Amino acid sequence: MKLLIGVLTALLCSSFASAQVPQGGTGQPGILMITRGDAYSGSGCDIGLVIQGRLAGTLMAGQSASFNLPPGEIAVSLTSSGPGGCAAPMASSISQSILLTPGEIKQYRIIATEAGYRLAPIPLY
């Protein structure tokens, strides 16, 4: 009987020792940088940055913003904001998906297209 208990204990201990604990992320955020061009490249309206369904900031012409975000897929959309005609929704506020890895820095520029404003990747400077 003691032999059986000893064998079972050895088997249980060896299986626990070889089990791997799932590793979480490194905890290091990714950085998303968004730049808006000067007043000559778009409207005078402010552009709201919606990240993961929440308004994260507003950019006026010539401004930039950086966001420390958890790694993974990030949904980003753009909205117009401001008084008067700027308060009307933009023609295109389609969400764009951006994939960030831990410690990665990605930079995007807001560009005007026929369909509305979009984010276009640009090389880091």
Phi, psi and omega in degrees: 000318179297324179296318179297316178296319179296318179294315179298318179297317180296318179296316180296316181295320181291326179288326177291324182292328182271348179291135181260135177280130179300133180273129174281180177296167181288349182084353181277127182283163167266158181243126177250119179250129180235130183239140174247135181293180180288179185295338182285344185259011180184197183279170177275359180284148172289154178242122178275138177258116180254116181243124182054038176084002181237141177293116184260342180173172179229134180245131170267170180305134177084000182263161175226158176216148177237142181229129172273116186233152177294148179300151179128193181278128183242129177266124181233133173224164183242142177225152175275149178211156181129180183280165174063227181297339179291338182286342179289144180296147178288159180299327183229114173234037180294134181288138174250144180259130179236130180259121179248137173254162181304129178079357182283145175243123176238139181238135180230153177241140175280124179238152177264130176236175177298331181273355182126197180275144179220165173260131177239131179293143175228152179293150177293146178242000000 
